[in-house]
Amino acid sequence: MECVFGLVGNGFAIVAADTSAVHSILVHKNNEDKIMLLDSHKLIAASGEPGDRVQFTEYVQKNVSLYQFRNGIPLTTAAAANFTRGELATALRKNPYSVNILMAGYDKEAGASLYYIDYIATLHKVDKGAFGYGSYFSLSTMDRHFRSDMSVEEAIELVDKCIVEIRSRLVIAPPNFVIKIVDKDGARTHAWRQSVQDVTTASV
């Protein structure tokens, strides 16, 4: 029951993901961080098979760092997204990765951006996106409330609405989420509100 979603606001991008590591009917842990820091101004949120997710996101992270080390400048978010898409496309014809990615970043020239990359190497620049069973509810909630000029506080409120909806609607709902923001000041973790953590899921 993985849930990964994100959106772009006025000068920032925000991504959220559940923190459950599950296999079949077993829950292995509830503190798995599925949003990795690529560099100071880029985030990569992934869902999919745990082994593929961890291996591939670490591979992308190390190659982004290697490019900056060799050339003295970081990749733009668009370049990092296209590199990721290229690696997925290459693997698709050899040994595919079962991983879906939302890449968020901030560049001085382009501002904040969010890229949707799925397991068959489809790449799109989007204003909002989601993967997993939670996407059924987070996408519809964002369709209703999303605005391109949202402030950080408004975006956080929208993310909270998505989390409440996911926890209310899914039969097996993730108990915990992690939220991260990237803007001109860099990437950082946003504390999940206690009011949302303690919400009682009511049956409909």
C-alpha positions in Angstrom: 0.0 0.0 0.0 2.8 2.4 -0.9 2.0 6.1 -1.3 4.3 8.7 -2.8 3.1 12.1 -4.0 4.3 15.6 -4.6 3.5 19.1 -6.0 5.1 22.3 -7.1 4.2 25.6 -5.5 5.4 29.2 -5.7 9.2 28.8 -5.6 9.3 25.4 -4.0 8.5 21.7 -4.5 7.2 19.3 -1.8 7.1 15.5 -1.8 5.6 13.1 0.7 5.9 9.3 1.1 4.8 6.6 3.5 7.5 5.0 5.7 6.3 1.4 5.7 8.5 -1.4 4.5 6.2 -4.4 3.8 6.3 -7.8 2.1 3.1 -9.7 1.4 1.2 -9.6 4.7 4.2 -8.6 6.8 5.3 -5.2 8.0 9.1 -5.1 8.4 9.5 -1.5 9.6 7.6 1.8 9.9 10.4 4.2 9.6 11.7 3.6 6.1 12.7 7.0 4.5 11.7 6.7 0.8 12.8 10.2 -0.1 16.5 10.4 -0.8 18.6 13.6 -0.9 20.4 13.7 -4.3 22.3 16.9 -3.5 21.6 20.1 -1.6 18.7 21.1 -3.9 17.3 17.8 -5.2 15.1 15.1 -3.8 14.2 11.7 -5.2 11.1 10.0 -3.9 10.6 6.4 -5.0 8.1 3.5 -4.7 8.4 -0.1 -5.9 10.1 -3.3 -4.9 12.3 -2.5 -1.9 15.5 -3.9 -3.3 15.1 -2.1 -6.7 14.1 1.1 -5.0 17.1 1.3 -2.7 19.6 0.0 -5.2 18.5 2.3 -8.0 18.0 5.5 -6.0 21.5 5.0 -4.5 22.9 4.4 -7.9 21.4 7.7 -9.2 22.6 9.6 -6.1 26.2 8.4 -6.5 26.3 9.3 -10.2 24.9 12.8 -9.6 27.6 13.3 -7.0 30.2 11.9 -9.3 29.2 14.3 -12.1 29.5 17.3 -9.7 32.9 16.0 -8.4 34.3 15.6 -12.0 32.9 18.8 -13.4 32.7 21.2 -10.5 29.1 22.0 -11.1 25.9 20.2 -10.1 23.4 18.7 -12.6 20.2 20.7 -13.1 17.0 19.0 -12.0 16.1 18.4 -15.6 19.5 16.9 -16.4 19.3 14.6 -13.4 15.7 13.5 -14.4 16.8 12.8 -17.9 19.9 10.8 -16.7 17.5 8.8 -14.4 15.1 8.2 -17.3 18.0 7.0 -19.5 19.2 4.5 -16.9 15.7 3.1 -16.5 15.3 2.8 -20.3 18.7 1.0 -20.6 17.7 -1.4 -17.7 14.3 -2.0 -19.3 16.0 -4.0 -22.1 18.3 -5.9 -19.8 17.1 -6.3 -16.2 14.3 -3.9 -15.4 14.0 -2.0 -12.2 10.5 -2.1 -10.6 10.7 1.5 -9.3 8.6 4.6 -9.8 10.1 8.0 -9.1 9.2 11.6 -8.3 12.2 13.9 -8.6 11.9 17.4 -7.1 14.5 20.1 -7.3 15.2 23.8 -7.3 17.5 25.6 -9.9 18.4 29.3 -9.8 17.4 29.8 -13.4 14.4 27.5 -13.7 13.0 27.6 -10.2 11.3 24.6 -8.6 10.3 21.6 -10.7 8.9 18.1 -10.3 9.5 15.2 -12.6 7.4 12.0 -13.0 9.4 8.9 -14.0 7.8 5.5 -14.0 9.2 2.0 -14.2 9.0 1.9 -18.0 11.1 5.1 -18.3 8.3 7.5 -19.0 9.4 11.1 -18.2 7.1 14.1 -17.7 7.6 17.4 -16.0 4.5 17.9 -13.9 2.9 20.3 -11.4 1.7 17.4 -9.2 2.1 13.6 -9.3 1.7 10.4 -7.3 2.4 6.7 -7.3 1.0 3.8 -5.4 -2.5 3.0 -4.2 -2.6 6.3 -2.4 -2.5 8.0 -5.8 -6.2 7.3 -6.3 -7.0 9.7 -3.4 -4.0 12.1 -3.4 -4.4 12.9 -7.1 -8.1 13.6 -6.8 -7.6 15.7 -3.7 -4.8 17.7 -5.4 -6.9 18.1 -8.6 -9.6 19.8 -6.4 -7.4 22.0 -4.2 -4.1 22.5 -6.1 -3.0 26.0 -7.3 0.3 26.9 -9.0 0.7 29.9 -6.7 0.4 28.1 -3.4 2.5 29.2 -0.5 4.5 26.6 1.6 1.8 26.7 4.3 -1.0 26.1 1.8 0.9 23.2 0.2 1.5 21.6 3.6 -2.2 21.9 4.4 -2.9 20.2 1.0 -0.4 17.4 1.8 -2.1 16.9 5.2 -5.5 16.6 3.4 -4.1 14.0 1.1 -2.6 12.0 4.0 -5.9 12.2 5.9 -7.8 11.0 2.8 -5.3 8.1 2.2 -5.6 7.0 5.8 -9.3 7.2 5.8 -9.9 5.3 2.5 -7.3 2.6 2.2 -8.1 -0.8 3.8 -4.5 -1.1 5.0 -3.4 2.5 5.4 0.2 3.5 6.1 0.6 4.7 9.7 3.5 7.1 9.1 4.6 9.6 6.4 7.7 11.7 5.7 7.4 15.1 4.1 10.3 17.0 2.5 10.5 20.4 0.9 13.1 21.9 -1.5 13.4 25.6 -2.4 16.1 28.2 -2.8 17.4 27.5 0.7 17.9 23.8 -0.1 16.1 20.6 0.8 14.8 19.9 4.3 12.4 17.6 6.2 9.1 19.0 7.4 7.7 17.7 10.7 4.5 15.8 10.2 1.8 17.5 12.2 0.6 15.8 15.4 -3.0 16.7 14.5 -2.7 14.6 11.3 -0.8 11.8 13.0 -3.6 11.4 15.5 -6.5 11.7 13.1 -9.1 8.9 13.6 -9.9 7.1 10.4 -13.7 6.8 10.1 -15.5 4.3 8.1 -17.5 5.6 5.2 
